[in-house]
Amino acid sequence: MKKLFKKKILHRAKYRGVKELDIIFEKFVDKYQDTISDDELIQLEEILDIPDNEMLEIILQKKEIPANLNNDVIKKIFSICNAK
């Protein structure tokens, strides 16, 4: 079941519905899919529950990161956004 959960979450991350988010989350999955921990999968699932428009505002830093989502995964997502 753990493998199925991981596959489901990583697939869901790559297909959010907004192209910009798809690109960001696809880069995240490509970089961390082999090393992501169970705790990080749960954190990622919580992040994926955020509506697309709200997530985009968070990434564009137009909206604060909710305290309950200020975790390792969101930091890794921001590091991908800031990578050159």
Order of alpha helices (4+ residues) and beta strands (2+ residues): alpha-alpha-alpha-alpha-alpha
